[in-house]
Amino acid sequence: MVRFKYVYWCISHQQYVEPSARGRLQDELRCRIVKLNLTLLRQVDFHMFSTWINFKHSSKKSAIQNDLRYFLSTRN
């Protein structure tokens, strides 16, 4: 069972960050720290998410074309 709803995660080092150390790490080590909502993360199917990411970015050209098509379709 999760004790906390949110945790801080260092994207640069791929590790958990104590809330009390967050400011120092951002200043001294230039860490990119994000706040993760554990309640929402428990609902994510990471296999499906990983598959989507790999497919979406497998071809930069097709990803750009798909994003452009989507953008143009939402403007009307």
HTML snippet that shows the backbone in 3Dmol.js (N, CA, C, O; Angstrom):
<script src="https://3Dmol.org/build/3Dmol-min.js"></script>
<div id="view" style="width:600px;height:400px;position:relative"></div>
<script>
const pdb = `
ATOM      1  N   MET A   1       0.827  -1.180   0.000  1.00  0.00           N
ATOM      2  CA  MET A   1       0.000   0.000   0.000  1.00  0.00           C
ATOM      3  C   MET A   1       0.874   1.247   0.000  1.00  0.00           C
ATOM      4  O   MET A   1       1.889   1.302   0.694  1.00  0.00           O
ATOM      5  N   VAL A   2       0.480   2.235  -0.773  1.00  0.00           N
ATOM      6  CA  VAL A   2       1.248   3.471  -0.917  1.00  0.00           C
ATOM      7  C   VAL A   2       0.965   4.388   0.262  1.00  0.00           C
ATOM      8  O   VAL A   2      -0.192   4.663   0.580  1.00  0.00           O
ATOM      9  N   ARG A   3       2.020   4.860   0.908  1.00  0.00           N
ATOM     10  CA  ARG A   3       1.857   5.769   2.041  1.00  0.00           C
ATOM     11  C   ARG A   3       1.693   7.203   1.589  1.00  0.00           C
ATOM     12  O   ARG A   3       1.002   7.982   2.244  1.00  0.00           O
ATOM     13  N   PHE A   4       2.316   7.565   0.481  1.00  0.00           N
ATOM     14  CA  PHE A   4       2.286   8.941   0.001  1.00  0.00           C
ATOM     15  C   PHE A   4       1.624   9.000  -1.358  1.00  0.00           C
ATOM     16  O   PHE A   4       1.739   8.071  -2.157  1.00  0.00           O
ATOM     17  N   LYS A   5       0.928  10.096  -1.619  1.00  0.00           N
ATOM     18  CA  LYS A   5       0.260  10.250  -2.898  1.00  0.00           C
ATOM     19  C   LYS A   5       1.251  10.718  -3.970  1.00  0.00           C
ATOM     20  O   LYS A   5       1.124  10.337  -5.133  1.00  0.00           O
ATOM     21  N   TYR A   6       2.223  11.531  -3.592  1.00  0.00           N
ATOM     22  CA  TYR A   6       3.192  12.078  -4.544  1.00  0.00           C
ATOM     23  C   TYR A   6       4.609  11.713  -4.136  1.00  0.00           C
ATOM     24  O   TYR A   6       4.909  11.577  -2.950  1.00  0.00           O
ATOM     25  N   VAL A   7       5.479  11.556  -5.130  1.00  0.00           N
ATOM     26  CA  VAL A   7       6.917  11.416  -4.895  1.00  0.00           C
ATOM     27  C   VAL A   7       7.642  12.303  -5.895  1.00  0.00           C
ATOM     28  O   VAL A   7       7.112  12.645  -6.952  1.00  0.00           O
ATOM     29  N   TYR A   8       8.860  12.664  -5.536  1.00  0.00           N
ATOM     30  CA  TYR A   8       9.706  13.431  -6.443  1.00  0.00           C
ATOM     31  C   TYR A   8      10.692  12.474  -7.097  1.00  0.00           C
ATOM     32  O   TYR A   8      11.263  11.602  -6.441  1.00  0.00           O
ATOM     33  N   TRP A   9      10.883  12.651  -8.408  1.00  0.00           N
ATOM     34  CA  TRP A   9      11.733  11.765  -9.197  1.00  0.00           C
ATOM     35  C   TRP A   9      12.711  12.602 -10.006  1.00  0.00           C
ATOM     36  O   TRP A   9      12.311  13.555 -10.674  1.00  0.00           O
ATOM     37  N   CYS A  10      13.997  12.248  -9.951  1.00  0.00           N
ATOM     38  CA  CYS A  10      15.022  12.940 -10.732  1.00  0.00           C
ATOM     39  C   CYS A  10      15.104  12.282 -12.103  1.00  0.00           C
ATOM     40  O   CYS A  10      15.492  11.120 -12.220  1.00  0.00           O
ATOM     41  N   ILE A  11      14.740  13.025 -13.130  1.00  0.00           N
ATOM     42  CA  ILE A  11      14.794  12.513 -14.495  1.00  0.00           C
ATOM     43  C   ILE A  11      16.253  12.327 -14.924  1.00  0.00           C
ATOM     44  O   ILE A  11      16.582  11.371 -15.627  1.00  0.00           O
ATOM     45  N   SER A  12      17.113  13.236 -14.499  1.00  0.00           N
ATOM     46  CA  SER A  12      18.523  13.178 -14.890  1.00  0.00           C
ATOM     47  C   SER A  12      19.205  11.904 -14.396  1.00  0.00           C
ATOM     48  O   SER A  12      19.992  11.300 -15.125  1.00  0.00           O
ATOM     49  N   HIS A  13      18.906  11.492 -13.162  1.00  0.00           N
ATOM     50  CA  HIS A  13      19.576  10.340 -12.552  1.00  0.00           C
ATOM     51  C   HIS A  13      18.670   9.119 -12.402  1.00  0.00           C
ATOM     52  O   HIS A  13      19.117   8.074 -11.928  1.00  0.00           O
ATOM     53  N   GLN A  14      17.410   9.239 -12.797  1.00  0.00           N
ATOM     54  CA  GLN A  14      16.455   8.135 -12.711  1.00  0.00           C
ATOM     55  C   GLN A  14      16.402   7.535 -11.309  1.00  0.00           C
ATOM     56  O   GLN A  14      16.585   6.332 -11.121  1.00  0.00           O
ATOM     57  N   GLN A  15      16.142   8.417 -10.317  1.00  0.00           N
ATOM     58  CA  GLN A  15      16.025   7.923  -8.954  1.00  0.00           C
ATOM     59  C   GLN A  15      15.125   8.809  -8.112  1.00  0.00           C
ATOM     60  O   GLN A  15      14.873   9.967  -8.445  1.00  0.00           O
ATOM     61  N   TYR A  16      14.642   8.234  -7.004  1.00  0.00           N
ATOM     62  CA  TYR A  16      13.782   8.924  -6.050  1.00  0.00           C
ATOM     63  C   TYR A  16      14.552  10.053  -5.388  1.00  0.00           C
ATOM     64  O   TYR A  16      15.755   9.938  -5.157  1.00  0.00           O
ATOM     65  N   VAL A  17      13.857  11.147  -5.080  1.00  0.00           N
ATOM     66  CA  VAL A  17      14.468  12.296  -4.414  1.00  0.00           C
ATOM     67  C   VAL A  17      13.671  12.610  -3.149  1.00  0.00           C
ATOM     68  O   VAL A  17      12.449  12.756  -3.194  1.00  0.00           O
ATOM     69  N   GLU A  18      14.364  12.711  -2.040  1.00  0.00           N
ATOM     70  CA  GLU A  18      13.725  13.121  -0.781  1.00  0.00           C
ATOM     71  C   GLU A  18      13.236  14.558  -0.942  1.00  0.00           C
ATOM     72  O   GLU A  18      13.947  15.393  -1.502  1.00  0.00           O
ATOM     73  N   PRO A  19      12.030  14.855  -0.458  1.00  0.00           N
ATOM     74  CA  PRO A  19      11.514  16.225  -0.579  1.00  0.00           C
ATOM     75  C   PRO A  19      12.447  17.276   0.025  1.00  0.00           C
ATOM     76  O   PRO A  19      12.566  18.381  -0.504  1.00  0.00           O
ATOM     77  N   SER A  20      13.100  16.933   1.122  1.00  0.00           N
ATOM     78  CA  SER A  20      13.995  17.898   1.770  1.00  0.00           C
ATOM     79  C   SER A  20      15.251  18.188   0.947  1.00  0.00           C
ATOM     80  O   SER A  20      15.875  19.232   1.138  1.00  0.00           O
ATOM     81  N   ALA A  21      15.636  17.288   0.038  1.00  0.00           N
ATOM     82  CA  ALA A  21      16.844  17.464  -0.773  1.00  0.00           C
ATOM     83  C   ALA A  21      16.547  18.056  -2.142  1.00  0.00           C
ATOM     84  O   ALA A  21      17.468  18.358  -2.901  1.00  0.00           O
ATOM     85  N   ARG A  22      15.286  18.221  -2.461  1.00  0.00           N
ATOM     86  CA  ARG A  22      14.888  18.635  -3.810  1.00  0.00           C
ATOM     87  C   ARG A  22      15.541  19.961  -4.243  1.00  0.00           C
ATOM     88  O   ARG A  22      16.141  20.030  -5.316  1.00  0.00           O
ATOM     89  N   GLY A  23      15.430  20.992  -3.432  1.00  0.00           N
ATOM     90  CA  GLY A  23      15.977  22.305  -3.794  1.00  0.00           C
ATOM     91  C   GLY A  23      17.478  22.292  -3.995  1.00  0.00           C
ATOM     92  O   GLY A  23      17.989  22.881  -4.948  1.00  0.00           O
ATOM     93  N   ARG A  24      18.194  21.612  -3.088  1.00  0.00           N
ATOM     94  CA  ARG A  24      19.660  21.550  -3.178  1.00  0.00           C
ATOM     95  C   ARG A  24      20.097  20.820  -4.444  1.00  0.00           C
ATOM     96  O   ARG A  24      21.032  21.251  -5.119  1.00  0.00           O
ATOM     97  N   LEU A  25      19.427  19.720  -4.766  1.00  0.00           N
ATOM     98  CA  LEU A  25      19.798  18.965  -5.961  1.00  0.00           C
ATOM     99  C   LEU A  25      19.545  19.760  -7.235  1.00  0.00           C
ATOM    100  O   LEU A  25      20.330  19.698  -8.181  1.00  0.00           O
ATOM    101  N   GLN A  26      18.448  20.504  -7.254  1.00  0.00           N
ATOM    102  CA  GLN A  26      18.155  21.314  -8.439  1.00  0.00           C
ATOM    103  C   GLN A  26      19.206  22.401  -8.613  1.00  0.00           C
ATOM    104  O   GLN A  26      19.628  22.687  -9.733  1.00  0.00           O
ATOM    105  N   ASP A  27      19.629  23.009  -7.504  1.00  0.00           N
ATOM    106  CA  ASP A  27      20.611  24.098  -7.572  1.00  0.00           C
ATOM    107  C   ASP A  27      22.023  23.605  -7.853  1.00  0.00           C
ATOM    108  O   ASP A  27      22.694  24.122  -8.747  1.00  0.00           O
ATOM    109  N   GLU A  28      22.479  22.610  -7.098  1.00  0.00           N
ATOM    110  CA  GLU A  28      23.871  22.175  -7.181  1.00  0.00           C
ATOM    111  C   GLU A  28      24.155  21.230  -8.349  1.00  0.00           C
ATOM    112  O   GLU A  28      25.173  21.371  -9.026  1.00  0.00           O
ATOM    113  N   LEU A  29      23.270  20.277  -8.586  1.00  0.00           N
ATOM    114  CA  LEU A  29      23.531  19.269  -9.605  1.00  0.00           C
ATOM    115  C   LEU A  29      22.732  19.480 -10.887  1.00  0.00           C
ATOM    116  O   LEU A  29      22.853  18.710 -11.840  1.00  0.00           O
ATOM    117  N   ARG A  30      21.915  20.533 -10.899  1.00  0.00           N
ATOM    118  CA  ARG A  30      21.072  20.840 -12.065  1.00  0.00           C
ATOM    119  C   ARG A  30      20.150  19.669 -12.420  1.00  0.00           C
ATOM    120  O   ARG A  30      19.901  19.394 -13.594  1.00  0.00           O
ATOM    121  N   CYS A  31      19.651  18.986 -11.387  1.00  0.00           N
ATOM    122  CA  CYS A  31      18.751  17.855 -11.598  1.00  0.00           C
ATOM    123  C   CYS A  31      17.407  18.345 -12.126  1.00  0.00           C
ATOM    124  O   CYS A  31      16.917  19.402 -11.728  1.00  0.00           O
ATOM    125  N   ARG A  32      16.825  17.570 -13.017  1.00  0.00           N
ATOM    126  CA  ARG A  32      15.458  17.828 -13.491  1.00  0.00           C
ATOM    127  C   ARG A  32      14.542  16.951 -12.670  1.00  0.00           C
ATOM    128  O   ARG A  32      14.506  15.734 -12.851  1.00  0.00           O
ATOM    129  N   ILE A  33      13.801  17.568 -11.765  1.00  0.00           N
ATOM    130  CA  ILE A  33      12.973  16.831 -10.821  1.00  0.00           C
ATOM    131  C   ILE A  33      11.501  17.072 -11.129  1.00  0.00           C
ATOM    132  O   ILE A  33      11.068  18.207 -11.330  1.00  0.00           O
ATOM    133  N   VAL A  34      10.743  15.980 -11.163  1.00  0.00           N
ATOM    134  CA  VAL A  34       9.302  16.064 -11.408  1.00  0.00           C
ATOM    135  C   VAL A  34       8.561  15.463 -10.217  1.00  0.00           C
ATOM    136  O   VAL A  34       9.083  14.604  -9.506  1.00  0.00           O
ATOM    137  N   LYS A  35       7.343  15.932 -10.023  1.00  0.00           N
ATOM    138  CA  LYS A  35       6.473  15.421  -8.967  1.00  0.00           C
ATOM    139  C   LYS A  35       5.524  14.408  -9.606  1.00  0.00           C
ATOM    140  O   LYS A  35       4.754  14.757 -10.501  1.00  0.00           O
ATOM    141  N   LEU A  36       5.576  13.163  -9.152  1.00  0.00           N
ATOM    142  CA  LEU A  36       4.752  12.100  -9.726  1.00  0.00           C
ATOM    143  C   LEU A  36       3.582  11.780  -8.813  1.00  0.00           C
ATOM    144  O   LEU A  36       3.741  11.649  -7.600  1.00  0.00           O
ATOM    145  N   ASN A  37       2.415  11.657  -9.407  1.00  0.00           N
ATOM    146  CA  ASN A  37       1.216  11.287  -8.681  1.00  0.00           C
ATOM    147  C   ASN A  37       1.107   9.758  -8.697  1.00  0.00           C
ATOM    148  O   ASN A  37       0.805   9.164  -9.732  1.00  0.00           O
ATOM    149  N   LEU A  38       1.352   9.135  -7.559  1.00  0.00           N
ATOM    150  CA  LEU A  38       1.360   7.673  -7.488  1.00  0.00           C
ATOM    151  C   LEU A  38      -0.019   7.068  -7.715  1.00  0.00           C
ATOM    152  O   LEU A  38      -0.133   5.961  -8.241  1.00  0.00           O
ATOM    153  N   THR A  39      -1.054   7.782  -7.325  1.00  0.00           N
ATOM    154  CA  THR A  39      -2.408   7.272  -7.533  1.00  0.00           C
ATOM    155  C   THR A  39      -2.680   7.091  -9.019  1.00  0.00           C
ATOM    156  O   THR A  39      -3.268   6.090  -9.429  1.00  0.00           O
ATOM    157  N   LEU A  40      -2.258   8.048  -9.821  1.00  0.00           N
ATOM    158  CA  LEU A  40      -2.455   7.946 -11.267  1.00  0.00           C
ATOM    159  C   LEU A  40      -1.510   6.929 -11.897  1.00  0.00           C
ATOM    160  O   LEU A  40      -1.905   6.192 -12.801  1.00  0.00           O
ATOM    161  N   LEU A  41      -0.274   6.885 -11.428  1.00  0.00           N
ATOM    162  CA  LEU A  41       0.699   5.953 -12.007  1.00  0.00           C
ATOM    163  C   LEU A  41       0.289   4.493 -11.811  1.00  0.00           C
ATOM    164  O   LEU A  41       0.612   3.643 -12.640  1.00  0.00           O
ATOM    165  N   ARG A  42      -0.414   4.202 -10.731  1.00  0.00           N
ATOM    166  CA  ARG A  42      -0.870   2.825 -10.489  1.00  0.00           C
ATOM    167  C   ARG A  42      -1.858   2.376 -11.561  1.00  0.00           C
ATOM    168  O   ARG A  42      -2.052   1.177 -11.758  1.00  0.00           O
ATOM    169  N   GLN A  43      -2.480   3.320 -12.250  1.00  0.00           N
ATOM    170  CA  GLN A  43      -3.486   3.001 -13.259  1.00  0.00           C
ATOM    171  C   GLN A  43      -2.902   2.862 -14.667  1.00  0.00           C
ATOM    172  O   GLN A  43      -3.612   2.482 -15.598  1.00  0.00           O
ATOM    173  N   VAL A  44      -1.616   3.167 -14.824  1.00  0.00           N
ATOM    174  CA  VAL A  44      -0.983   3.142 -16.139  1.00  0.00           C
ATOM    175  C   VAL A  44      -0.503   1.726 -16.479  1.00  0.00           C
ATOM    176  O   VAL A  44       0.132   1.061 -15.661  1.00  0.00           O
ATOM    177  N   ASP A  45      -0.814   1.285 -17.681  1.00  0.00           N
ATOM    178  CA  ASP A  45      -0.295   0.023 -18.199  1.00  0.00           C
ATOM    179  C   ASP A  45       1.033   0.363 -18.887  1.00  0.00           C
ATOM    180  O   ASP A  45       1.045   0.812 -20.033  1.00  0.00           O
ATOM    181  N   PHE A  46       2.142   0.148 -18.187  1.00  0.00           N
ATOM    182  CA  PHE A  46       3.435   0.593 -18.699  1.00  0.00           C
ATOM    183  C   PHE A  46       3.889  -0.192 -19.936  1.00  0.00           C
ATOM    184  O   PHE A  46       4.648   0.331 -20.752  1.00  0.00           O
ATOM    185  N   HIS A  47       3.441  -1.415 -20.079  1.00  0.00           N
ATOM    186  CA  HIS A  47       3.768  -2.171 -21.292  1.00  0.00           C
ATOM    187  C   HIS A  47       3.118  -1.496 -22.503  1.00  0.00           C
ATOM    188  O   HIS A  47       3.760  -1.303 -23.535  1.00  0.00           O
ATOM    189  N   MET A  48       1.856  -1.145 -22.366  1.00  0.00           N
ATOM    190  CA  MET A  48       1.151  -0.477 -23.461  1.00  0.00           C
ATOM    191  C   MET A  48       1.747   0.906 -23.732  1.00  0.00           C
ATOM    192  O   MET A  48       1.904   1.312 -24.884  1.00  0.00           O
ATOM    193  N   PHE A  49       2.074   1.617 -22.662  1.00  0.00           N
ATOM    194  CA  PHE A  49       2.662   2.954 -22.794  1.00  0.00           C
ATOM    195  C   PHE A  49       4.012   2.876 -23.503  1.00  0.00           C
ATOM    196  O   PHE A  49       4.298   3.678 -24.392  1.00  0.00           O
ATOM    197  N   SER A  50       4.837   1.914 -23.111  1.00  0.00           N
ATOM    198  CA  SER A  50       6.149   1.736 -23.727  1.00  0.00           C
ATOM    199  C   SER A  50       6.020   1.378 -25.209  1.00  0.00           C
ATOM    200  O   SER A  50       6.768   1.884 -26.046  1.00  0.00           O
ATOM    201  N   THR A  51       5.077   0.513 -25.519  1.00  0.00           N
ATOM    202  CA  THR A  51       4.837   0.134 -26.913  1.00  0.00           C
ATOM    203  C   THR A  51       4.431   1.354 -27.731  1.00  0.00           C
ATOM    204  O   THR A  51       4.911   1.546 -28.848  1.00  0.00           O
ATOM    205  N   TRP A  52       3.554   2.172 -27.177  1.00  0.00           N
ATOM    206  CA  TRP A  52       3.099   3.377 -27.878  1.00  0.00           C
ATOM    207  C   TRP A  52       4.251   4.343 -28.100  1.00  0.00           C
ATOM    208  O   TRP A  52       4.398   4.890 -29.193  1.00  0.00           O
ATOM    209  N   ILE A  53       5.075   4.561 -27.071  1.00  0.00           N
ATOM    210  CA  ILE A  53       6.217   5.472 -27.185  1.00  0.00           C
ATOM    211  C   ILE A  53       7.173   4.977 -28.268  1.00  0.00           C
ATOM    212  O   ILE A  53       7.603   5.754 -29.121  1.00  0.00           O
ATOM    213  N   ASN A  54       7.501   3.700 -28.235  1.00  0.00           N
ATOM    214  CA  ASN A  54       8.433   3.151 -29.222  1.00  0.00           C
ATOM    215  C   ASN A  54       7.872   3.244 -30.632  1.00  0.00           C
ATOM    216  O   ASN A  54       8.609   3.555 -31.568  1.00  0.00           O
ATOM    217  N   PHE A  55       6.589   2.981 -30.799  1.00  0.00           N
ATOM    218  CA  PHE A  55       5.960   3.076 -32.111  1.00  0.00           C
ATOM    219  C   PHE A  55       5.897   4.522 -32.576  1.00  0.00           C
ATOM    220  O   PHE A  55       6.213   4.825 -33.727  1.00  0.00           O
ATOM    221  N   LYS A  56       5.494   5.405 -31.690  1.00  0.00           N
ATOM    222  CA  LYS A  56       5.312   6.825 -32.037  1.00  0.00           C
ATOM    223  C   LYS A  56       6.628   7.455 -32.480  1.00  0.00           C
ATOM    224  O   LYS A  56       6.646   8.283 -33.392  1.00  0.00           O
ATOM    225  N   HIS A  57       7.731   7.065 -31.835  1.00  0.00           N
ATOM    226  CA  HIS A  57       9.009   7.713 -32.120  1.00  0.00           C
ATOM    227  C   HIS A  57       9.957   6.854 -32.950  1.00  0.00           C
ATOM    228  O   HIS A  57      11.136   7.180 -33.089  1.00  0.00           O
ATOM    229  N   SER A  58       9.440   5.749 -33.503  1.00  0.00           N
ATOM    230  CA  SER A  58      10.310   4.892 -34.302  1.00  0.00           C
ATOM    231  C   SER A  58      10.725   5.567 -35.603  1.00  0.00           C
ATOM    232  O   SER A  58      11.822   5.332 -36.112  1.00  0.00           O
ATOM    233  N   SER A  59       9.856   6.392 -36.128  1.00  0.00           N
ATOM    234  CA  SER A  59      10.183   7.134 -37.333  1.00  0.00           C
ATOM    235  C   SER A  59       9.849   8.590 -37.091  1.00  0.00           C
ATOM    236  O   SER A  59       8.679   8.965 -37.013  1.00  0.00           O
ATOM    237  N   LYS A  60      10.876   9.405 -36.971  1.00  0.00           N
ATOM    238  CA  LYS A  60      10.662  10.820 -36.666  1.00  0.00           C
ATOM    239  C   LYS A  60       9.801  11.481 -37.737  1.00  0.00           C
ATOM    240  O   LYS A  60       8.932  12.296 -37.428  1.00  0.00           O
ATOM    241  N   LYS A  61      10.044  11.132 -38.984  1.00  0.00           N
ATOM    242  CA  LYS A  61       9.294  11.746 -40.075  1.00  0.00           C
ATOM    243  C   LYS A  61       7.809  11.406 -39.970  1.00  0.00           C
ATOM    244  O   LYS A  61       6.961  12.287 -40.112  1.00  0.00           O
ATOM    245  N   SER A  62       7.488  10.135 -39.723  1.00  0.00           N
ATOM    246  CA  SER A  62       6.079   9.763 -39.646  1.00  0.00           C
ATOM    247  C   SER A  62       5.429  10.368 -38.402  1.00  0.00           C
ATOM    248  O   SER A  62       4.255  10.738 -38.439  1.00  0.00           O
ATOM    249  N   ALA A  63       6.175  10.471 -37.306  1.00  0.00           N
ATOM    250  CA  ALA A  63       5.628  11.075 -36.095  1.00  0.00           C
ATOM    251  C   ALA A  63       5.303  12.544 -36.332  1.00  0.00           C
ATOM    252  O   ALA A  63       4.261  13.031 -35.893  1.00  0.00           O
ATOM    253  N   ILE A  64       6.188  13.245 -37.024  1.00  0.00           N
ATOM    254  CA  ILE A  64       5.952  14.653 -37.324  1.00  0.00           C
ATOM    255  C   ILE A  64       4.752  14.798 -38.245  1.00  0.00           C
ATOM    256  O   ILE A  64       3.925  15.690 -38.055  1.00  0.00           O
ATOM    257  N   GLN A  65       4.652  13.926 -39.244  1.00  0.00           N
ATOM    258  CA  GLN A  65       3.506  13.982 -40.156  1.00  0.00           C
ATOM    259  C   GLN A  65       2.202  13.698 -39.415  1.00  0.00           C
ATOM    260  O   GLN A  65       1.205  14.383 -39.640  1.00  0.00           O
ATOM    261  N   ASN A  66       2.198  12.694 -38.532  1.00  0.00           N
ATOM    262  CA  ASN A  66       0.997  12.380 -37.768  1.00  0.00           C
ATOM    263  C   ASN A  66       0.613  13.523 -36.841  1.00  0.00           C
ATOM    264  O   ASN A  66      -0.567  13.856 -36.722  1.00  0.00           O
ATOM    265  N   ASP A  67       1.597  14.126 -36.186  1.00  0.00           N
ATOM    266  CA  ASP A  67       1.319  15.256 -35.299  1.00  0.00           C
ATOM    267  C   ASP A  67       0.784  16.439 -36.080  1.00  0.00           C
ATOM    268  O   ASP A  67      -0.130  17.126 -35.623  1.00  0.00           O
ATOM    269  N   LEU A  68       1.350  16.684 -37.266  1.00  0.00           N
ATOM    270  CA  LEU A  68       0.886  17.785 -38.107  1.00  0.00           C
ATOM    271  C   LEU A  68      -0.545  17.526 -38.574  1.00  0.00           C
ATOM    272  O   LEU A  68      -1.380  18.430 -38.560  1.00  0.00           O
ATOM    273  N   ARG A  69      -0.825  16.282 -38.989  1.00  0.00           N
ATOM    274  CA  ARG A  69      -2.187  15.929 -39.403  1.00  0.00           C
ATOM    275  C   ARG A  69      -3.183  16.148 -38.268  1.00  0.00           C
ATOM    276  O   ARG A  69      -4.266  16.693 -38.479  1.00  0.00           O
ATOM    277  N   TYR A  70      -2.809  15.720 -37.068  1.00  0.00           N
ATOM    278  CA  TYR A  70      -3.685  15.898 -35.906  1.00  0.00           C
ATOM    279  C   TYR A  70      -3.908  17.383 -35.626  1.00  0.00           C
ATOM    280  O   TYR A  70      -5.038  17.811 -35.391  1.00  0.00           O
ATOM    281  N   PHE A  71      -2.832  18.164 -35.653  1.00  0.00           N
ATOM    282  CA  PHE A  71      -2.931  19.596 -35.383  1.00  0.00           C
ATOM    283  C   PHE A  71      -3.861  20.269 -36.392  1.00  0.00           C
ATOM    284  O   PHE A  71      -4.720  21.069 -36.021  1.00  0.00           O
ATOM    285  N   LEU A  72      -3.682  19.938 -37.658  1.00  0.00           N
ATOM    286  CA  LEU A  72      -4.518  20.545 -38.702  1.00  0.00           C
ATOM    287  C   LEU A  72      -5.983  20.118 -38.559  1.00  0.00           C
ATOM    288  O   LEU A  72      -6.882  20.916 -38.822  1.00  0.00           O
ATOM    289  N   SER A  73      -6.231  18.879 -38.149  1.00  0.00           N
ATOM    290  CA  SER A  73      -7.601  18.412 -38.000  1.00  0.00           C
ATOM    291  C   SER A  73      -8.322  19.084 -36.826  1.00  0.00           C
ATOM    292  O   SER A  73      -9.548  19.189 -36.842  1.00  0.00           O
ATOM    293  N   THR A  74      -7.593  19.532 -35.824  1.00  0.00           N
ATOM    294  CA  THR A  74      -8.212  20.156 -34.659  1.00  0.00           C
ATOM    295  C   THR A  74      -8.466  21.645 -34.861  1.00  0.00           C
ATOM    296  O   THR A  74      -9.172  22.266 -34.065  1.00  0.00           O
ATOM    297  N   ARG A  75      -7.911  22.211 -35.893  1.00  0.00           N
ATOM    298  CA  ARG A  75      -8.065  23.654 -36.138  1.00  0.00           C
ATOM    299  C   ARG A  75      -9.420  23.968 -36.768  1.00  0.00           C
ATOM    300  O   ARG A  75      -9.863  25.115 -36.701  1.00  0.00           O
ATOM    301  N   ASN A  76     -10.086  22.999 -37.370  1.00  0.00           N
ATOM    302  CA  ASN A  76     -11.358  23.257 -38.063  1.00  0.00           C
ATOM    303  C   ASN A  76     -12.532  23.169 -37.150  1.00  0.00           C
ATOM    304  O   ASN A  76     -13.668  23.361 -37.585  1.00  0.00           O
TER     305      ASN A  76
END
`;
const viewer = $3Dmol.createViewer("view");
viewer.addModel(pdb, "pdb");
viewer.setStyle({}, {cartoon: {color: "spectrum"}});
viewer.zoomTo();
viewer.render();
</script>
